[in-house]
């Protein structure tokens, strides 16, 4: 059984993580889940302030047919997120095994992980890890 921590931000479902995944995140990225959630909450408050200021300046206009606008934008979102095409690819057994292992460690299906990586690549959000800076020691002079 995994011990998990939960945090709920206003209007969002709770975040859950295990201490093991939190340690891994800290080791690999130098940030904890608590810090990520705190930053998200801060960004959410900042966004609310920007929206409120814009509203108070009279920059918002009422939409004539709200229901049809909501339906129209929901259709845009559904179309943008739809996974409606199948793709068959050949990859090495070793790459597939590594992919399945990474997916299992993240608790997702390997096909979902592949789809996510491809989506991040085509949208320009796939970031290669930066090598850790080389720490150079200061030589002490004898004497």
DSSP file (Angstrom, degrees, kcal/mol; ACC not computed):
  #  RESIDUE AA STRUCTURE BP1 BP2  ACC     N-H-->O    O-->H-N    N-H-->O    O-->H-N    TCO  KAPPA ALPHA  PHI   PSI    X-CA   Y-CA   Z-CA
    1    1 A X              0   0    0      0, 0.0     2,-0.5     0, 0.0     0, 0.0   0.000 360.0 360.0 360.0 136.6    0.0    0.0    0.0
    2    2 A X        -     0   0    0     16,-0.0     2,-0.4    17,-0.0    16,-0.0  -0.810 360.0-135.8 -99.6 132.9    1.3    3.4   -0.9
    3    3 A X        -     0   0    0     -2,-0.5    16,-0.8     2,-0.0     2,-0.3  -0.709  30.7-170.1 -80.8 133.8    1.0    6.4    1.4
    4    4 A X  E     -A   18   0A   0     -2,-0.4     2,-0.4    14,-0.2    14,-0.2  -0.908  18.6-139.0-128.3 157.4   -0.1    9.4   -0.5
    5    5 A X  E     -A   17   0A   0     12,-2.5    12,-1.3    -2,-0.3     2,-0.4  -0.896  18.8-156.5-111.5 142.9   -0.4   13.1    0.3
    6    6 A X  E     +A   16   0A   0     -2,-0.4     2,-0.4    10,-0.2    10,-0.2  -0.962  14.4 174.2-125.1 139.0   -3.4   15.1   -0.9
    7    7 A X  E     -A   15   0A   0      8,-1.4     8,-3.3    -2,-0.4     2,-0.5  -0.995  13.8-156.0-137.3 139.9   -3.8   18.9   -1.6
    8    8 A X        -     0   0    0     -2,-0.4     2,-0.3     6,-0.2     6,-0.1  -0.972   2.9-160.4-119.7 127.4   -6.9   20.6   -3.0
    9    9 A X    >   -     0   0    0     -2,-0.5     3,-2.3     4,-0.4    -2,-0.0  -0.723  45.8 -78.3 -95.4 155.0   -6.7   23.9   -4.8
   10   10 A X  T 3  S+     0   0    0     -2,-0.3    -1,-0.1     1,-0.3     3,-0.1  -0.283 116.3   1.9 -54.1 127.3   -9.9   25.9   -5.2
   11   11 A X  T 3  S+     0   0    0      1,-0.2     2,-0.3    -3,-0.0    -1,-0.3   0.576 113.4 101.8  73.6   9.9  -12.0   24.5   -8.0
   12   12 A X  S <  S-     0   0    0     -3,-2.3    -1,-0.2     3,-0.0     3,-0.1  -0.894  76.3-105.8-125.8 154.7   -9.6   21.7   -8.7
   13   13 A X        -     0   0    0     -2,-0.3    -4,-0.4     1,-0.1    -6,-0.1  -0.376  54.9 -83.8 -71.6 159.3   -9.6   18.0   -7.9
   14   14 A X        -     0   0    0     -6,-0.1     2,-0.4     1,-0.1    -6,-0.2  -0.308  37.2-128.5 -66.9 146.9   -7.1   16.9   -5.2
   15   15 A X  E     -A    7   0A   0     -8,-3.3    -8,-1.4    -3,-0.1     2,-0.4  -0.784  26.6-167.7 -89.6 136.4   -3.5   16.2   -6.1
   16   16 A X  E     +A    6   0A   0     -2,-0.4     2,-0.3   -10,-0.2   -10,-0.2  -0.986  14.5 156.9-127.3 138.2   -2.2   12.9   -4.9
   17   17 A X  E     -A    5   0A   0    -12,-1.3   -12,-2.5    -2,-0.4     2,-0.3  -0.990  34.4-120.6-153.4 158.3    1.4   11.7   -4.7
   18   18 A X  E  >  -A    4   0A   0     -2,-0.3     4,-2.2   -14,-0.2   -14,-0.2  -0.702  26.8-120.1 -97.1 152.5    3.5    9.2   -2.9
   19   19 A X  H  > S+     0   0    0    -16,-0.8     4,-2.4    -2,-0.3     5,-0.2   0.854 115.1  57.2 -57.3 -34.0    6.5   10.2   -0.8
   20   20 A X  H  > S+     0   0    0      2,-0.2     4,-2.1     1,-0.2    -1,-0.2   0.928 108.2  44.5 -64.1 -45.3    8.6    8.0   -3.1
   21   21 A X  H  > S+     0   0    0      1,-0.2     4,-2.4     2,-0.2    -1,-0.2   0.853 111.5  54.8 -67.8 -32.8    7.6    9.9   -6.2
   22   22 A X  H  X S+     0   0    0     -4,-2.2     4,-2.3     2,-0.2    -2,-0.2   0.921 108.3  47.9 -64.9 -43.5    8.1   13.2   -4.4
   23   23 A X  H  X S+     0   0    0     -4,-2.4     4,-2.6     1,-0.2    -2,-0.2   0.903 111.6  51.0 -62.4 -40.8   11.7   12.2   -3.5
   24   24 A X  H  X S+     0   0    0     -4,-2.1     4,-2.8     2,-0.2     5,-0.3   0.910 109.8  49.6 -63.0 -43.0   12.2   11.2   -7.2
   25   25 A X  H  X>S+     0   0    0     -4,-2.4     4,-2.9     2,-0.2     6,-0.7   0.912 112.0  48.0 -62.5 -43.4   10.9   14.6   -8.4
   26   26 A X  H  X5S+     0   0    0     -4,-2.3     4,-1.5     4,-0.2    -2,-0.2   0.923 114.5  46.3 -63.4 -44.3   13.2   16.4   -5.9
   27   27 A X  H  <5S+     0   0    0     -4,-2.6    -2,-0.2     1,-0.2    -1,-0.2   0.905 121.9  35.4 -65.7 -41.8   16.2   14.4   -7.0
   28   28 A X  H  <5S+     0   0    0     -4,-2.8    -2,-0.2    -5,-0.2    -3,-0.2   0.838 136.2  16.6 -83.7 -33.8   15.5   14.7  -10.8
   29   29 A X  H  <5S-     0   0    0     -4,-2.9    -3,-0.2    -5,-0.3    -2,-0.2   0.501  92.5-121.6-122.3  -7.4   14.1   18.2  -11.0
   30   30 A X  S  <<S+     0   0    0     -4,-1.5     2,-0.3    -5,-0.6    -4,-0.2   0.754  79.9  95.6  73.4  23.2   15.1   20.0   -7.7
   31   31 A X        -     0   0    0     -6,-0.7    -2,-0.2    -9,-0.1    -1,-0.2  -0.997  63.0-136.3-145.6 145.9   11.5   20.7   -6.8
   32   32 A X     >  -     0   0    0     -2,-0.3     4,-2.0     1,-0.1     5,-0.1  -0.565  27.8-112.7 -98.1 164.3    8.9   19.0   -4.6
   33   33 A X  H  > S+     0   0    0      1,-0.2     4,-2.8     2,-0.2     5,-0.2   0.885 118.6  57.6 -60.6 -38.1    5.2   18.4   -5.3
   34   34 A X  H  > S+     0   0    0      1,-0.2     4,-2.3     2,-0.2    -1,-0.2   0.902 107.0  47.4 -60.0 -40.6    4.4   20.8   -2.5
   35   35 A X  H  > S+     0   0    0      2,-0.2     4,-2.3     1,-0.2    -1,-0.2   0.883 111.5  50.9 -68.4 -38.0    6.4   23.6   -4.2
   36   36 A X  H  X S+     0   0    0     -4,-2.0     4,-2.2     2,-0.2    -2,-0.2   0.942 112.6  45.4 -62.9 -47.7    4.7   22.8   -7.6
   37   37 A X  H  X S+     0   0    0     -4,-2.8     4,-2.4     1,-0.2    -2,-0.2   0.888 112.0  52.2 -64.6 -39.4    1.2   23.0   -6.0
   38   38 A X  H  X S+     0   0    0     -4,-2.3     4,-2.3    -5,-0.2    -1,-0.2   0.911 110.0  48.6 -62.8 -42.3    2.1   26.2   -4.1
   39   39 A X  H  X S+     0   0    0     -4,-2.3     4,-2.8     2,-0.2    -2,-0.2   0.889 110.6  51.6 -64.6 -38.9    3.3   27.8   -7.4
   40   40 A X  H  X S+     0   0    0     -4,-2.2     4,-2.4     2,-0.2    -2,-0.2   0.911 109.7  49.0 -64.1 -41.5    0.1   26.7   -9.1
   41   41 A X  H  X S+     0   0    0     -4,-2.4     4,-2.2     2,-0.2    -2,-0.2   0.902 112.0  49.2 -64.5 -40.5   -2.0   28.3   -6.3
   42   42 A X  H  X S+     0   0    0     -4,-2.3     4,-2.5     2,-0.2    -2,-0.2   0.934 111.9  48.0 -63.8 -45.9    0.0   31.5   -6.6
   43   43 A X  H  X S+     0   0    0     -4,-2.8     4,-2.6     1,-0.2    -2,-0.2   0.875 109.8  53.8 -61.8 -37.4   -0.4   31.6  -10.3
   44   44 A X  H  X S+     0   0    0     -4,-2.4     4,-2.2     2,-0.2    -1,-0.2   0.921 110.3  45.9 -63.6 -44.4   -4.2   31.0   -9.9
   45   45 A X  H  X S+     0   0    0     -4,-2.2     4,-2.0     2,-0.2    -2,-0.2   0.905 112.9  50.5 -64.2 -41.4   -4.5   33.9   -7.5
   46   46 A X  H  X S+     0   0    0     -4,-2.5     4,-2.0     1,-0.2    -2,-0.2   0.912 110.2  49.7 -63.4 -42.3   -2.4   36.1   -9.8
   47   47 A X  H  X S+     0   0    0     -4,-2.6     4,-2.6     1,-0.2    -1,-0.2   0.905 108.4  53.1 -63.0 -42.2   -4.6   35.2  -12.8
   48   48 A X  H  X S+     0   0    0     -4,-2.2     4,-2.5     1,-0.2    -1,-0.2   0.895 108.8  50.2 -59.7 -39.9   -7.8   35.9  -10.8
   49   49 A X  H  X S+     0   0    0     -4,-2.0     4,-2.3     2,-0.2    -1,-0.2   0.897 110.6  48.9 -66.1 -40.4   -6.4   39.4  -10.0
   50   50 A X  H  X S+     0   0    0     -4,-2.0     4,-2.1     2,-0.2    -2,-0.2   0.915 113.2  47.2 -65.0 -43.6   -5.6   40.1  -13.7
   51   51 A X  H  X S+     0   0    0     -4,-2.6     4,-2.4     2,-0.2    -2,-0.2   0.924 112.2  49.6 -64.3 -45.1   -9.1   38.9  -14.8
   52   52 A X  H  X S+     0   0    0     -4,-2.5     4,-2.7     1,-0.2    -2,-0.2   0.917 111.0  49.1 -61.3 -44.2  -10.8   41.0  -12.1
   53   53 A X  H  X S+     0   0    0     -4,-2.3     4,-1.4     1,-0.2    -1,-0.2   0.901 111.2  50.2 -62.6 -40.7   -8.8   44.2  -13.1
   54   54 A X  H  <>S+     0   0    0     -4,-2.1     5,-2.1     2,-0.2     6,-0.3   0.905 111.6  48.4 -63.3 -41.8   -9.7   43.6  -16.7
   55   55 A X  H ><5S+     0   0    0     -4,-2.4     3,-1.8     1,-0.2     5,-0.3   0.924 109.4  52.2 -63.2 -45.3  -13.4   43.3  -15.8
   56   56 A X  H 3<5S+     0   0    0     -4,-2.7    -1,-0.2     1,-0.3    -2,-0.2   0.767 103.9  57.6 -65.7 -25.5  -13.3   46.4  -13.7
   57   57 A X  T 3<5S-     0   0    0     -4,-1.4    -1,-0.3    -5,-0.2    -2,-0.2   0.455 118.2-113.8 -81.4  -0.3  -11.8   48.4  -16.6
   58   58 A X  T < 5S+     0   0    0     -3,-1.8    -3,-0.2    -4,-0.2    -2,-0.1   0.748  75.0 135.0  77.6  24.6  -14.8   47.4  -18.7
   59   59 A X      < +     0   0    0     -5,-2.1     2,-0.4     2,-0.0    -4,-0.2   0.513  47.3  87.5 -84.1  -4.0  -12.9   45.2  -21.1
   60   60 A X        -     0   0    0     -5,-0.3     2,-0.4    -6,-0.3     0, 0.0  -0.783  58.9-164.2-100.1 139.6  -15.4   42.4  -21.0
   61   61 A X        -     0   0    0     -2,-0.4     2,-0.2     0, 0.0    -2,-0.0  -0.950  24.3-111.9-122.5 142.1  -18.5   42.2  -23.3
   62   62 A X        -     0   0    0     -2,-0.4     2,-0.4     1,-0.1     3,-0.1  -0.460  28.4-128.5 -71.0 141.1  -21.5   40.1  -22.9
   63   63 A X        -     0   0    0     -2,-0.2     3,-0.5     1,-0.1    -1,-0.1  -0.742  10.1-138.4 -90.3 138.0  -22.0   37.4  -25.5
   64   64 A X  S    S+     0   0    0     -2,-0.4     2,-0.6     1,-0.3    -1,-0.1   0.947  95.4  25.1 -64.2 -50.5  -25.4   37.4  -27.2
   65   65 A X     >  +     0   0    0      1,-0.2     4,-1.9    -3,-0.1    -1,-0.3  -0.779  69.3 176.7-119.2  86.8  -26.0   33.6  -27.1
   66   66 A X  H  > S+     0   0    0     -2,-0.6     4,-2.7    -3,-0.5     5,-0.2   0.891  77.1  54.8 -58.1 -45.6  -24.0   32.2  -24.3
   67   67 A X  H  > S+     0   0    0      1,-0.2     4,-2.5     2,-0.2    -1,-0.2   0.910 109.5  46.3 -59.1 -44.3  -25.1   28.6  -24.7
   68   68 A X  H  > S+     0   0    0      2,-0.2     4,-2.5     1,-0.2    -1,-0.2   0.863 112.2  51.6 -68.7 -33.9  -24.1   28.4  -28.4
   69   69 A X  H  X S+     0   0    0     -4,-1.9     4,-2.4     2,-0.2     5,-0.2   0.913 110.5  48.2 -66.3 -42.2  -20.7   30.0  -27.6
   70   70 A X  H  X S+     0   0    0     -4,-2.7     4,-2.4     1,-0.2    -2,-0.2   0.938 113.4  47.6 -62.3 -46.1  -20.1   27.4  -24.9
   71   71 A X  H  X S+     0   0    0     -4,-2.5     4,-2.1    -5,-0.2    -2,-0.2   0.899 111.3  51.6 -60.9 -41.6  -21.1   24.6  -27.3
   72   72 A X  H  X S+     0   0    0     -4,-2.5     4,-1.8     1,-0.2    -2,-0.2   0.924 113.4  42.8 -63.1 -45.8  -18.9   26.0  -30.0
   73   73 A X  H  X S+     0   0    0     -4,-2.4     4,-2.4     2,-0.2    -1,-0.2   0.836 111.1  55.4 -72.3 -32.1  -15.8   26.2  -27.8
   74   74 A X  H  X S+     0   0    0     -4,-2.4     4,-2.7    -5,-0.2    -1,-0.2   0.898 107.4  50.7 -64.5 -38.9  -16.5   22.8  -26.3
   75   75 A X  H  X S+     0   0    0     -4,-2.1     4,-2.5     2,-0.2    -2,-0.2   0.892 108.7  52.0 -64.8 -39.6  -16.5   21.4  -29.8
   76   76 A X  H  X S+     0   0    0     -4,-1.8     4,-2.4     2,-0.2    -2,-0.2   0.944 112.2  45.6 -59.3 -47.8  -13.2   23.1  -30.5
   77   77 A X  H  X S+     0   0    0     -4,-2.4     4,-2.0     1,-0.2    -2,-0.2   0.917 112.3  50.5 -63.3 -44.1  -11.7   21.6  -27.4
   78   78 A X  H  X S+     0   0    0     -4,-2.7     4,-1.0     1,-0.2    -1,-0.2   0.913 112.5  46.9 -61.1 -43.0  -13.1   18.1  -28.1
   79   79 A X  H  < S+     0   0    0     -4,-2.5     3,-0.3     1,-0.2    -1,-0.2   0.889 112.0  50.7 -66.3 -39.1  -11.7   18.2  -31.7
   80   80 A X  H  < S+     0   0    0     -4,-2.4    -1,-0.2     1,-0.2    -2,-0.2   0.835 117.8  38.3 -68.2 -32.1   -8.3   19.4  -30.5
   81   81 A X  H  < S+     0   0    0     -4,-2.0    -1,-0.2    -5,-0.2    -2,-0.2   0.487  87.3 120.9 -98.5  -4.1   -8.0   16.7  -27.9
   82   82 A X     <  -     0   0    0     -4,-1.0     2,-0.9    -3,-0.3     3,-0.1  -0.358  51.5-152.9 -66.2 135.8   -9.6   13.8  -29.9
   83   83 A X        +     0   0    0      1,-0.1    -1,-0.1    -2,-0.1    -3,-0.0  -0.799  40.0 146.1-105.6  86.2   -7.4   10.8  -30.4
   84   84 A X        +     0   0    0     -2,-0.9     2,-0.4     2,-0.0    -1,-0.1   0.326  44.0  74.2-110.2   6.7   -9.1    9.6  -33.6
   85   85 A X        -     0   0    0     -3,-0.1     2,-0.4     2,-0.0     0, 0.0  -0.949  62.7-145.8-124.5 143.0   -6.2    8.1  -35.6
   86   86 A X        -     0   0    0     -2,-0.4     2,-0.4     2,-0.0    -2,-0.0  -0.832  14.9-169.4-102.7 144.5   -4.3    4.9  -35.2
   87   87 A X        -     0   0    0     -2,-0.4     2,-0.5     2,-0.0    -2,-0.0  -1.000   8.6-157.7-134.0 134.1   -0.6    4.6  -36.0
   88   88 A X        +     0   0    0     -2,-0.4     2,-0.3     2,-0.0    -2,-0.0  -0.954  20.6 172.5-110.6 129.0    1.5    1.5  -36.2
   89   89 A X        -     0   0    0     -2,-0.5     2,-0.5     2,-0.0    -2,-0.0  -0.922  28.2-131.3-131.7 158.5    5.2    1.8  -35.7
   90   90 A X        +     0   0    0     -2,-0.3     2,-0.3     0, 0.0    -2,-0.0  -0.946  32.9 165.1-109.3 128.2    8.1   -0.5  -35.4
   91   91 A X        -     0   0    0     -2,-0.5    -2,-0.0     1,-0.0     2,-0.0  -0.919  42.4 -85.7-134.9 163.9   10.5    0.1  -32.6
   92   92 A X     >  -     0   0    0     -2,-0.3     4,-2.3     1,-0.1     5,-0.2  -0.320  32.8-121.4 -69.0 151.9   13.2   -2.1  -31.0
   93   93 A X  H  > S+     0   0    0      1,-0.2     4,-2.6     2,-0.2     5,-0.2   0.887 114.2  54.1 -58.2 -39.6   12.3   -4.6  -28.3
   94   94 A X  H  > S+     0   0    0      2,-0.2     4,-2.5     1,-0.2    -1,-0.2   0.919 108.1  47.8 -63.6 -44.7   14.7   -2.8  -26.0
   95   95 A X  H  > S+     0   0    0      1,-0.2     4,-2.6     2,-0.2    -1,-0.2   0.908 112.4  50.2 -63.0 -40.9   13.1    0.6  -26.5
   96   96 A X  H  X S+     0   0    0     -4,-2.3     4,-2.7     2,-0.2    -2,-0.2   0.917 110.9  48.5 -63.7 -42.9    9.6   -0.9  -26.0
   97   97 A X  H  X S+     0   0    0     -4,-2.6     4,-2.2     2,-0.2    -2,-0.2   0.911 113.0  47.9 -63.2 -42.1   10.7   -2.6  -22.7
   98   98 A X  H  X S+     0   0    0     -4,-2.5     4,-2.5     2,-0.2    -2,-0.2   0.906 112.5  49.5 -64.1 -41.3   12.3    0.6  -21.5
   99   99 A X  H  X S+     0   0    0     -4,-2.6     4,-2.6     1,-0.2    -2,-0.2   0.914 111.1  48.8 -63.3 -44.1    9.1    2.6  -22.4
  100  100 A X  H  X S+     0   0    0     -4,-2.7     4,-2.4     2,-0.2    -1,-0.2   0.880 111.1  50.8 -64.1 -37.9    6.9    0.0  -20.6
  101  101 A X  H  X S+     0   0    0     -4,-2.2     4,-2.2     2,-0.2    -2,-0.2   0.923 111.7  46.6 -66.1 -43.9    9.2    0.2  -17.5
  102  102 A X  H  X S+     0   0    0     -4,-2.5     4,-1.6     2,-0.2    -2,-0.2   0.913 113.0  49.8 -63.8 -41.7    9.0    4.0  -17.5
  103  103 A X  H  X>S+     0   0    0     -4,-2.6     5,-2.4     1,-0.2     4,-1.0   0.916 110.1  50.3 -63.2 -43.1    5.2    4.0  -18.0
  104  104 A X  H  <5S+     0   0    0     -4,-2.4     3,-0.4     1,-0.2    -1,-0.2   0.898 108.6  52.4 -62.1 -40.2    4.8    1.4  -15.1
  105  105 A X  H  <5S+     0   0    0     -4,-2.2    -1,-0.2     1,-0.2    -2,-0.2   0.831 113.3  44.5 -64.5 -31.6    6.9    3.6  -12.8
  106  106 A X  H  <5S-     0   0    0     -4,-1.6    -1,-0.2     2,-0.2    -2,-0.2   0.569 113.4-119.8 -87.9 -10.7    4.7    6.6  -13.7
  107  107 A X  T  <5S+     0   0    0     -4,-1.0     2,-0.3    -3,-0.4    -3,-0.2   0.813  73.8 113.6  77.4  30.2    1.5    4.5  -13.3
  108  108 A X  S   <S-     0   0    0     -5,-2.4    -1,-0.3    -6,-0.1    -2,-0.2  -0.880  74.4 -93.9-128.1 161.9    0.3    5.0  -16.9
  109  109 A X     >  -     0   0    0     -2,-0.3     4,-2.0     1,-0.1     3,-0.2  -0.481  34.1-124.9 -70.6 145.6   -0.2    2.8  -19.9
  110  110 A X  H  > S+     0   0    0      1,-0.2     4,-2.4     2,-0.2     5,-0.2   0.840 110.9  56.5 -65.5 -30.6    2.8    2.8  -22.2
  111  111 A X  H  > S+     0   0    0      2,-0.2     4,-2.5     1,-0.2    -1,-0.2   0.901 106.9  49.9 -64.9 -38.8    0.6    3.8  -25.2
  112  112 A X  H  > S+     0   0    0     -3,-0.2     4,-2.5     2,-0.2    -2,-0.2   0.893 110.0  50.6 -65.1 -39.6   -0.5    6.9  -23.2
  113  113 A X  H  X S+     0   0    0     -4,-2.0     4,-2.5     2,-0.2    -2,-0.2   0.923 110.6  49.1 -64.1 -43.5    3.1    7.7  -22.4
  114  114 A X  H  X S+     0   0    0     -4,-2.4     4,-2.5     1,-0.2    -2,-0.2   0.930 112.1  48.4 -60.0 -45.7    4.0    7.4  -26.1
  115  115 A X  H  X S+     0   0    0     -4,-2.5     4,-2.5     1,-0.2    -1,-0.2   0.903 111.6  50.0 -61.8 -42.2    1.1    9.6  -27.1
  116  116 A X  H  X S+     0   0    0     -4,-2.5     4,-2.6     2,-0.2    -1,-0.2   0.915 110.8  48.5 -63.8 -44.4    2.1   12.2  -24.5
  117  117 A X  H  X S+     0   0    0     -4,-2.5     4,-2.2     2,-0.2    -2,-0.2   0.921 113.0  47.8 -63.2 -44.2    5.7   12.3  -25.6
  118  118 A X  H  X S+     0   0    0     -4,-2.5     4,-2.6     2,-0.2     5,-0.2   0.912 111.8  50.2 -63.2 -42.2    4.7   12.7  -29.2
  119  119 A X  H  X S+     0   0    0     -4,-2.5     4,-1.7     1,-0.2     6,-0.3   0.927 110.7  48.9 -62.6 -44.5    2.2   15.4  -28.4
  120  120 A X  H  <>S+     0   0    0     -4,-2.6     5,-2.7     1,-0.2     6,-1.2   0.887 111.5  51.4 -62.4 -37.6    4.8   17.3  -26.4
  121  121 A X  H ><5S+     0   0    0     -4,-2.2     3,-1.3     4,-0.2    -2,-0.2   0.952 111.4  44.5 -64.3 -49.8    7.3   17.0  -29.2
  122  122 A X  H 3<5S+     0   0    0     -4,-2.6    -1,-0.2     1,-0.3    -2,-0.2   0.750 114.5  49.7 -71.3 -21.7    5.0   18.3  -31.9
  123  123 A X  T 3<5S-     0   0    0     -4,-1.7    -1,-0.3    -5,-0.2    -2,-0.2   0.397 115.0-114.7 -94.6   3.3    3.8   21.2  -29.7
  124  124 A X  T < 5S+     0   0    0     -3,-1.3    -3,-0.2    -4,-0.3    -2,-0.1   0.680  87.4 111.7  76.9  17.4    7.4   22.2  -28.8
  125  125 A X      < +     0   0    0     -5,-2.7     2,-0.7    -6,-0.3    -4,-0.2   0.374  38.9 108.0-105.4   4.2    7.0   21.3  -25.2
  126  126 A X        -     0   0    0     -6,-1.2     2,-0.5    -5,-0.2    -9,-0.0  -0.745  54.3-166.7 -83.3 115.4    9.4   18.3  -25.1
  127  127 A X        -     0   0    0     -2,-0.7     2,-0.2     3,-0.0    -2,-0.1  -0.893  15.8-133.9-110.9 127.6   12.4   19.6  -23.2
  128  128 A X        -     0   0    0     -2,-0.5     2,-0.1     1,-0.1    -2,-0.0  -0.569  35.3-102.9 -76.4 140.9   15.7   17.7  -23.2
  129  129 A X        -     0   0    0     -2,-0.2     2,-0.3     1,-0.1    -1,-0.1  -0.378  33.3-126.8 -65.1 140.4   17.2   17.4  -19.7
  130  130 A X        -     0   0    0      1,-0.1    -1,-0.1    -2,-0.1     3,-0.1  -0.685  27.7-108.5 -86.0 138.0   20.1   19.8  -19.2
  131  131 A X        -     0   0    0     -2,-0.3    -1,-0.1     1,-0.1     3,-0.1  -0.357  40.0-100.9 -65.0 146.2   23.3   18.2  -17.9
  132  132 A X        -     0   0    0      1,-0.1    -1,-0.1    -3,-0.0     3,-0.0  -0.403  45.2 -99.4 -65.7 141.7   24.2   18.9  -14.4
  133  133 A X        -     0   0    0      1,-0.1     2,-0.5    -3,-0.1    -1,-0.1  -0.337  37.9-112.2 -63.0 143.3   26.8   21.7  -14.0
  134  134 A X        -     0   0    0     -3,-0.1     2,-0.6     1,-0.0    -1,-0.1  -0.645  26.4-140.6 -78.8 125.6   30.3   20.4  -13.3
  135  135 A X        -     0   0    0     -2,-0.5     2,-0.5    -3,-0.0    -1,-0.0  -0.777  16.6-162.2 -90.2 122.1   31.4   21.2   -9.9
  136  136 A X        -     0   0    0     -2,-0.6     2,-0.1     0, 0.0    -2,-0.0  -0.900  11.6-134.9-108.0 129.2   35.0   22.3   -9.8
  137  137 A X        -     0   0    0     -2,-0.5     2,-0.6     1,-0.1     0, 0.0  -0.465  18.9-117.1 -79.3 151.7   36.9   22.2   -6.6
  138  138 A X        -     0   0    0     -2,-0.1     2,-0.3     1,-0.0    -1,-0.1  -0.790  29.7-129.2 -89.2 124.3   39.2   25.1   -5.6
  139  139 A X        -     0   0    0     -2,-0.6     2,-0.4     1,-0.1    -1,-0.0  -0.555  17.9-135.8 -76.9 134.2   42.8   23.9   -5.3
  140  140 A X        -     0   0    0     -2,-0.3     2,-0.3     1,-0.0    -1,-0.1  -0.708  17.1-125.0 -89.2 138.3   44.5   24.8   -2.0
  141  141 A X        -     0   0    0     -2,-0.4     2,-0.2     1,-0.1    -1,-0.0  -0.606  23.6-119.2 -82.4 141.7   47.9   26.2   -2.2
  142  142 A X              0   0    0     -2,-0.3    -1,-0.1     1,-0.2     0, 0.0  -0.525 360.0 360.0 -75.6 142.9   50.6   24.4   -0.2
  143  143 A X              0   0    0     -2,-0.2    -1,-0.2     0, 0.0    -2,-0.0   0.459 360.0 360.0 131.6 360.0   52.3   26.5    2.4
